[in-house]
């Protein structure tokens, strides 16, 4: 690969690192062509960009991009594939689903919500992370809960408004 081609690859990787909120480093080296094709198809279906890269080029792209990725450098050994996404837990779910039948892909590291996760043992933690939309939904549910309780109490046929207000006053 010529120097210009390497620089183009580094620039493209830098752009992807800066534009995506999350990325996973995985080892898919022992998958055959059919299995790799299946993985790529599932990544495409879930809006994940899967890129196989050389470790030296990825390291240069990480150094060039915004943010501090020093902790990830130690995981840049052997074969590395990068899974870029905008939802932090989707690649973890995909890896877990894909590993029901195989022992690959292996999670090497992940950069999710400005935190670094190193090693395959972190996969279960990454599965439990909630996306921004899921967290917003949880907060909305918590905010709506008291109002729903009040409305259901007011609409119940057996109680008058005075008894409902009296009950609410007693709770406080």
C-alpha positions, 0 to 999 in steps of 0.5 A: 500500500502506497503512502497516499493510500495509507493517508486516505485510509487514516483520514477516512478512519479519523472521520468515522471516529469523529462522526460516530459516538461509539465504536467497538474493536473486535476480532473476527479473524477465524470466521469463514467467508459465509460467516463474515458475510452474515456478520456484515449483513447483520451489521448493515441491518442494524446501522453498524458500519463494520470496517476491517483495518490494519492496527497501525493505521487505526492507531494513527487515526485514533491519535489524529482524531478528537478525544483521548484513546490511549487506553485502546492502543494495547488492544490493537494486536492481531486482527482488528475490525471496527464496528461504528454505531450511534447506539452504544449497546447494539454492537454488544447485542449483535456480538452476543447473538452471533456468538450463540453459534460461534466463538467469534467475534471476540470483543477486544475493546469498546468506546461507548459514552466516552468510556473505554471498556477493555476485554471480552469480559466487558460484553455483559456490561455493555449489553446492559447499557441503555441508549439515550432514548431509553434513558429519556423514556425511563425519565418520562415514565417516572415523571408521568407516574404520579399524574397517572395515579392521580387521574386514575384515583379521580376517575374511579367511580366508588370515591368522591373527590373529597375522599381522594383529596383526603387520601392524598393529604394523608399520604403527604 
